[in-house]
Amino acid sequence: MAEVTPSVIDHSNWMDPPHNRWALQHLDLLVPTAVVSRGSTEISPLPEQPQDLSLVSYQRRDQSIESLPAMLDNAFADAFLVLHHGKLVYEQYFNDQQPTTRHCLFSCSKSLAGLVVTMLADEGQLNLAAPVKDYLPELSQSAFAAATLQSLLNMTVALRSREPEQVADLNESEVYQHMVAANYLPCHAGYKGPASLALFLSGLLQDGDHDDRFSYETANTEVLSWVAETVTGKPMSELISERLWQPLGMESDGLVLAGRDSQQSWGGGFAASARDLARLGQMVLEGGEANEGQIVPAHIIKALFVGGDQQVFSRGEEGGSNGVMRGWSYINQWWATHNGHGAIAAIGMHGQWLYLDPTAQMVVVMMSSYPDPRADYLEADVPLCFQAIAEQLQESPVMRQSI
């Protein structure tokens, strides 16, 4: 691969390969960001118990055998970290990434927002059965008006969302409008669409019946964040800081992309270090507990591992007969695999993973800069590698000694 020159990377091309190899580690140098403060709390330790996982291999869907090192290379991995029973057993960095590097997580961001929204509901500040219009009159003429907050959390809102290649005029693509409105991309010379997230969301139209099928749309998370900010009077970056980042004793501040109206994009704009993402995952794996305290109510975490409605999910693209996530479900902005180990995950495009296996008591963090935003390889084969790692850890002497 040709060497990437940072001087040619800017707001317009930072997500394009090969520029994303450098850009995903330097979000704050390319787009406006807000800080998710770690505060002044003591850094939560990550005790180490190294194991050699380099010989782990797994069978891909095409029946070929791939090793863990080969998977990391093929996935354009930048960071790979494994916790087992809360101990750091494997950690690798590539492409100049370091333990403190904050890497863009894309849609893993959604899962953090989902935790905060469900916590607010648990405290009575939000009613998940209420329609969006009750909280945001600004959206009373949009597709979101009658959709419940729970529908947003589970991605069952029926939205019209066209890719750029599906329309004759780029200005008409809702996907492209979202990228511009949220400030992932600059306005091109002929752009005539909404230039802020609020305007973009208020103009989205309904396409079908809500709650009929799973439909993965980042706009849902943007609305959830807006609702949370409205009822609390605080930006989501502050809510994440207060409820997750500071109590978990994170090592570094997080960053989140800010739109032209300063409305933050929690649908995909968060950046954090691999170790801090692992700390979050360990808390979820332990039922919401960390640092001798209950960070997230246990029943909120339990619901994630139970999973969502598999029938509704199966009627969506990802879970359909040709989908790479057949048998999965989606609940409260988290993916549930329903595999033999009951694993759940936060997943982001270009190869971002926070994978939690409760059976093996394993947390996997993978940060990548894969050329394509989404690929069957990332969403179907890579989890098979994670499963093989879990099985290896369960058979290891270290595992048996800890029981």
C-alpha positions as CSV (number, residue, x, y, z in Angstrom):
1,M,0.0,0.0,0.0
2,A,1.3,3.5,-0.9
3,E,2.3,5.6,2.1
4,V,-0.5,8.0,3.2
5,T,0.6,11.6,3.3
6,P,-1.4,13.5,5.9
7,S,-1.0,16.8,4.0
8,V,-3.4,15.6,1.3
9,I,-6.1,14.4,3.8
10,D,-8.8,16.9,4.6
11,H,-12.5,17.2,5.6
12,S,-13.6,16.0,2.2
13,N,-11.7,12.7,1.9
14,W,-10.8,11.6,5.4
15,M,-13.1,8.5,5.3
16,D,-11.9,7.4,1.9
17,P,-9.2,4.7,1.5
18,P,-6.2,5.0,1.9
19,H,-6.7,8.3,3.7
20,N,-8.7,6.6,6.5
21,R,-5.6,4.7,7.5
22,W,-4.3,7.9,9.0
23,A,-7.4,9.9,9.5
24,L,-9.3,7.6,11.9
25,Q,-6.6,8.2,14.4
26,H,-6.6,12.0,14.0
27,L,-10.3,12.9,14.1
28,D,-9.7,16.2,15.9
29,L,-7.3,17.4,13.3
30,L,-9.8,17.0,10.5
31,V,-13.3,17.9,11.8
32,P,-14.7,20.0,14.7
33,T,-14.9,17.9,17.9
34,A,-16.2,18.2,21.5
35,V,-14.4,16.6,24.5
36,V,-15.8,13.8,26.6
37,S,-13.9,14.5,29.8
38,R,-12.4,11.8,31.9
39,G,-12.3,14.3,34.8
40,S,-9.8,13.9,37.5
41,T,-10.7,10.4,38.7
42,E,-8.0,7.8,39.3
43,I,-7.3,5.7,36.2
44,S,-8.8,2.3,36.5
45,P,-6.1,-0.3,36.3
46,L,-6.0,-3.0,33.6
47,P,-4.1,-5.9,35.2
48,E,-2.1,-7.9,32.7
49,Q,-1.8,-11.7,32.2
50,P,-0.3,-12.1,28.8
51,Q,-1.2,-15.1,26.6
52,D,0.0,-16.0,23.2
53,L,-3.1,-16.0,20.9
54,S,-1.1,-15.8,17.7
55,L,-1.7,-19.5,16.9
56,V,-5.6,-19.1,17.1
57,S,-7.2,-20.0,13.8
58,Y,-10.8,-20.3,12.7
59,Q,-12.9,-21.6,9.8
60,R,-14.4,-18.9,7.6
61,R,-17.8,-19.2,5.9
62,D,-16.1,-20.4,2.7
63,Q,-14.5,-23.2,4.7
64,S,-11.0,-21.8,4.4
65,I,-8.9,-21.5,7.5
66,E,-7.6,-18.2,8.6
67,S,-5.3,-17.4,11.5
68,L,-5.7,-14.5,13.9
69,P,-2.7,-12.6,12.5
70,A,-4.1,-13.1,9.0
71,M,-7.5,-11.8,10.1
72,L,-5.9,-8.7,11.6
73,D,-4.0,-8.0,8.5
74,N,-6.9,-8.6,6.1
75,A,-9.2,-6.4,8.3
76,F,-6.7,-3.5,8.2
77,A,-6.6,-3.6,12.0
78,D,-5.1,-0.7,13.9
79,A,-5.6,-2.0,17.4
80,F,-6.6,-5.4,18.8
81,L,-7.1,-6.1,22.5
82,V,-8.5,-9.0,24.5
83,L,-9.6,-9.0,28.2
84,H,-10.2,-12.4,29.9
85,H,-11.8,-12.3,33.4
86,G,-10.9,-8.6,33.4
87,K,-7.2,-9.1,32.7
88,L,-5.4,-7.9,29.6
89,V,-4.2,-11.1,27.9
90,Y,-3.5,-9.8,24.4
91,E,-2.8,-6.4,22.9
92,Q,-1.5,-5.5,19.5
93,Y,-1.2,-2.2,17.7
94,F,-0.5,-1.5,14.0
95,N,-0.4,1.4,11.5
96,D,1.4,3.6,14.1
97,Q,-1.5,3.4,16.6
98,Q,-0.5,3.5,20.3
99,P,-2.4,2.6,23.5
100,T,-3.4,6.2,24.1
101,T,-4.5,6.9,20.5
102,R,-8.1,7.9,20.1
103,H,-9.5,6.1,17.1
104,C,-12.9,6.9,15.5
105,L,-15.4,4.2,16.5
106,F,-18.2,5.2,14.1
107,S,-21.3,3.3,15.0
108,C,-19.9,1.9,18.3
109,S,-20.8,5.4,19.4
110,K,-24.5,4.4,19.3
111,S,-24.1,1.9,22.0
112,L,-22.8,4.5,24.5
113,A,-25.8,6.7,23.7
114,G,-28.1,3.7,24.2
115,L,-26.8,3.2,27.7
116,V,-27.3,6.8,28.6
117,V,-30.8,7.0,27.2
118,T,-31.9,3.8,29.0
119,M,-30.4,5.1,32.2
120,L,-32.4,8.3,31.9
121,A,-35.6,6.2,31.3
122,D,-34.8,4.1,34.3
123,E,-34.7,7.2,36.4
124,G,-38.0,8.4,35.1
125,Q,-36.6,11.3,33.1
126,L,-37.8,9.6,29.8
127,N,-40.7,7.4,28.9
128,L,-39.6,5.0,26.2
129,A,-43.2,4.3,25.2
130,A,-43.8,8.0,24.5
131,P,-43.7,9.4,20.9
132,V,-40.8,11.5,19.9
133,K,-43.0,14.6,19.3
134,D,-43.7,14.7,23.1
135,Y,-40.1,15.6,23.6
136,L,-39.2,17.3,20.3
137,P,-42.0,19.3,18.8
138,E,-39.5,20.3,16.1
139,L,-40.0,16.8,14.7
140,S,-43.8,16.8,14.8
141,Q,-44.0,16.9,11.0
142,S,-41.2,14.3,10.4
143,A,-41.1,10.5,10.2
144,F,-40.2,10.5,13.9
145,A,-43.4,12.2,15.2
146,A,-45.3,9.1,16.2
147,A,-42.4,6.8,16.6
148,T,-41.6,5.9,20.2
149,L,-38.2,6.3,21.9
150,Q,-38.1,2.5,22.2
151,S,-38.6,2.2,18.4
152,L,-35.6,4.5,17.9
153,L,-33.5,2.4,20.4
154,N,-34.3,-0.8,18.5
155,M,-34.0,0.7,15.0
156,T,-37.6,-0.1,14.0
157,V,-38.5,3.4,12.7
158,A,-39.7,3.3,9.1
159,L,-37.5,6.0,7.5
160,R,-37.0,6.9,3.8
161,S,-33.3,6.7,3.4
162,R,-31.8,6.6,-0.1
163,E,-28.1,6.1,-0.9
164,P,-26.4,8.5,-3.3
165,E,-26.5,5.9,-6.1
166,Q,-30.3,5.5,-5.8
167,V,-31.1,9.1,-6.8
168,A,-30.5,11.2,-9.9
169,D,-29.5,14.3,-7.9
170,L,-27.0,13.9,-5.0
171,N,-28.9,16.5,-3.0
172,E,-31.9,14.1,-2.7
173,S,-30.0,11.4,-1.0
174,E,-30.9,11.2,2.7
175,V,-27.7,9.3,3.4
176,Y,-25.6,12.1,1.8
177,Q,-27.6,14.8,3.5
178,H,-26.9,13.2,6.9
179,M,-23.2,13.1,6.2
180,V,-23.2,16.8,5.3
181,A,-25.6,17.9,8.1
182,A,-23.6,16.1,10.8
183,N,-20.3,17.5,9.4
184,Y,-18.8,14.3,8.4
185,L,-18.4,15.9,4.9
186,P,-18.2,19.5,3.8
187,C,-21.0,21.2,1.7
188,H,-20.0,20.8,-1.9
189,A,-20.5,23.8,-4.2
190,G,-24.0,22.7,-5.5
191,Y,-25.3,21.4,-2.2
192,K,-28.9,22.4,-1.6
193,G,-29.9,20.2,1.3
194,P,-30.1,20.8,5.1
195,A,-26.9,22.1,6.6
196,S,-27.6,21.1,10.2
197,L,-28.6,18.0,12.0
198,A,-31.8,19.6,13.3
199,L,-32.9,20.6,9.9
200,F,-32.0,17.2,8.4
201,L,-33.9,15.2,11.0
202,S,-37.0,17.4,10.8
203,G,-37.2,16.8,7.1
204,L,-37.0,13.0,7.1
205,L,-40.1,11.2,5.7
206,Q,-41.8,8.0,6.8
207,D,-41.7,4.9,4.5
208,G,-43.9,2.1,5.8
209,D,-45.1,1.2,9.3
210,H,-43.0,1.7,12.4
211,D,-42.0,-1.4,14.3
212,D,-42.7,-3.7,11.4
213,R,-39.0,-4.5,10.7
214,F,-35.5,-3.7,11.7
215,S,-34.1,-0.8,9.7
216,Y,-30.6,0.3,10.6
217,E,-30.5,4.1,10.4
218,T,-28.1,6.4,12.2
219,A,-30.7,9.2,12.3
220,N,-32.4,7.3,15.1
221,T,-29.5,7.7,17.4
222,E,-29.1,11.4,16.5
223,V,-32.7,11.9,17.6
224,L,-32.2,9.9,20.8
225,S,-29.2,12.1,21.7
226,W,-31.2,15.2,21.0
227,V,-34.0,14.0,23.3
228,A,-31.5,13.2,26.1
229,E,-30.0,16.7,25.7
230,T,-33.4,18.3,25.8
231,V,-34.6,16.7,29.0
232,T,-31.3,17.1,30.9
233,G,-30.2,20.4,29.5
234,K,-26.7,19.0,29.0
235,P,-24.8,18.0,25.8
236,M,-24.5,14.3,25.4
237,S,-20.7,14.6,25.7
238,E,-21.3,15.8,29.3
239,L,-23.8,13.0,30.0
240,I,-21.4,10.4,28.7
241,S,-18.6,11.9,30.8
242,E,-20.6,12.0,34.0
243,R,-22.3,8.6,33.7
244,L,-19.6,6.5,32.0
245,W,-16.3,8.1,31.3
246,Q,-15.5,9.4,34.8
247,P,-17.0,6.6,36.9
248,L,-15.1,4.1,34.8
249,G,-11.8,5.8,35.5
250,M,-10.9,6.2,31.8
251,E,-7.3,6.9,30.9
252,S,-8.0,9.5,28.2
253,D,-10.6,12.1,27.3
254,G,-12.9,11.0,24.4
255,L,-13.8,13.1,21.4
256,V,-17.0,13.4,19.5
257,L,-17.7,15.0,16.1
258,A,-19.7,18.3,16.3
259,G,-22.0,19.5,13.6
260,R,-22.3,22.9,12.1
261,D,-24.9,23.8,14.7
262,S,-22.7,22.2,17.4
263,Q,-25.1,19.3,17.7
264,Q,-22.9,16.3,18.4
265,S,-23.1,13.2,16.2
266,W,-23.5,10.2,18.6
267,G,-24.7,8.1,15.7
268,G,-21.0,7.6,14.6
269,G,-18.7,10.4,15.7
270,F,-17.1,9.2,18.9
271,A,-13.3,8.5,19.2
272,A,-11.6,6.7,22.2
273,S,-8.6,4.6,22.9
274,A,-8.7,0.8,22.7
275,R,-8.0,0.4,26.4
276,D,-10.8,2.8,27.4
277,L,-13.3,1.0,25.2
278,A,-12.2,-2.2,26.8
279,R,-12.9,-0.7,30.2
280,L,-16.5,0.1,29.1
281,G,-16.9,-3.4,27.7
282,Q,-15.7,-5.0,31.0
283,M,-18.3,-3.0,32.9
284,V,-21.1,-4.2,30.7
285,L,-19.8,-7.8,30.9
286,E,-19.9,-7.5,34.7
287,G,-23.5,-6.5,34.8
288,G,-22.9,-2.8,35.0
289,E,-20.5,-2.9,37.9
290,A,-17.0,-1.3,37.9
291,N,-14.7,0.2,40.5
292,E,-16.8,-1.2,43.4
293,G,-19.9,0.5,42.2
294,Q,-23.0,0.0,40.0
295,I,-22.4,2.3,37.0
296,V,-25.4,1.1,34.9
297,P,-28.4,-0.7,36.5
298,A,-28.1,-4.4,36.2
299,H,-31.4,-5.0,34.6
300,I,-30.5,-2.6,31.7
301,I,-27.4,-4.7,31.1
302,K,-29.3,-8.0,31.4
303,A,-31.7,-6.9,28.7
304,L,-28.8,-6.4,26.3
305,F,-27.7,-10.1,26.7
306,V,-31.3,-11.3,26.4
307,G,-31.4,-9.6,23.1
308,G,-34.2,-8.1,20.9
309,D,-37.0,-9.4,18.7
310,Q,-35.4,-11.9,16.3
311,Q,-38.5,-12.0,14.1
312,V,-38.6,-8.3,13.6
313,F,-34.9,-8.4,13.0
314,S,-35.2,-11.1,10.4
315,R,-37.5,-8.9,8.3
316,G,-34.7,-6.4,7.9
317,E,-31.8,-6.5,5.4
318,E,-29.1,-7.6,7.9
319,G,-31.2,-10.5,9.3
320,G,-33.0,-11.7,6.2
321,S,-32.4,-14.9,4.3
322,N,-29.4,-13.4,2.6
323,G,-28.2,-11.3,5.5
324,V,-24.9,-11.8,7.2
325,M,-26.5,-11.4,10.6
326,R,-29.1,-14.1,10.3
327,G,-30.3,-15.2,13.8
328,W,-29.1,-11.9,15.4
329,S,-31.2,-9.2,17.0
330,Y,-30.8,-5.5,18.0
331,I,-31.8,-3.9,21.2
332,N,-31.2,-0.5,22.8
333,Q,-28.5,0.3,20.3
334,W,-26.6,-3.0,20.8
335,W,-26.3,-6.1,18.6
336,A,-27.1,-9.5,20.1
337,T,-25.5,-12.5,18.2
338,H,-27.6,-15.2,19.9
339,N,-24.7,-17.5,19.3
340,G,-23.8,-20.4,21.6
341,H,-22.0,-18.0,24.0
342,G,-24.7,-15.3,24.0
343,A,-22.3,-12.6,22.8
344,I,-23.3,-9.0,22.2
345,A,-21.5,-6.3,20.4
346,A,-21.1,-2.6,19.5
347,I,-20.1,-2.4,15.9
348,G,-18.9,0.5,13.7
349,M,-18.1,0.7,10.0
350,H,-14.6,0.2,8.6
351,G,-14.1,-2.6,11.2
352,Q,-14.8,-1.2,14.7
353,W,-15.8,-3.9,17.3
354,L,-16.5,-4.1,21.0
355,Y,-17.4,-7.8,21.4
356,L,-18.5,-9.2,24.7
357,D,-18.7,-12.9,25.4
358,P,-20.3,-13.7,28.8
359,T,-19.6,-17.5,28.6
360,A,-15.9,-17.0,28.2
361,Q,-15.8,-13.8,30.2
362,M,-14.0,-12.2,27.3
363,V,-13.9,-8.6,25.9
364,V,-12.5,-8.0,22.4
365,V,-11.7,-4.6,21.0
366,M,-10.8,-4.2,17.4
367,M,-10.2,-0.9,15.7
368,S,-9.6,-0.9,12.0
369,S,-9.4,1.2,8.9
370,Y,-10.9,-1.3,6.4
371,P,-11.2,0.3,2.9
372,D,-15.0,-0.4,2.6
373,P,-17.5,1.0,5.2
374,R,-19.3,-2.3,5.5
375,A,-18.3,-5.8,4.2
376,D,-19.5,-9.3,4.7
377,Y,-16.0,-10.3,5.8
378,L,-16.1,-7.8,8.7
379,E,-19.7,-8.7,9.8
380,A,-19.8,-12.4,9.3
381,D,-16.2,-13.9,9.3
382,V,-14.6,-11.7,12.0
383,P,-17.0,-12.8,14.7
384,L,-16.1,-16.4,14.0
385,C,-12.5,-15.5,14.8
386,F,-13.6,-13.9,18.1
387,Q,-15.5,-17.1,18.9
388,A,-12.4,-19.2,18.3
389,I,-10.4,-16.9,20.6
390,A,-13.1,-17.4,23.3
391,E,-12.9,-21.2,22.9
392,Q,-9.1,-21.0,23.2
393,L,-9.3,-19.0,26.4
394,Q,-11.7,-21.4,27.9
395,E,-9.3,-24.2,27.3
396,S,-6.2,-22.4,28.6
397,P,-4.5,-23.4,31.8
398,V,-4.9,-19.8,33.0
399,M,-8.6,-20.1,32.6
400,R,-8.8,-23.4,34.5
401,Q,-6.7,-22.0,37.4
402,S,-8.9,-19.0,37.8
403,I,-12.1,-21.0,38.3
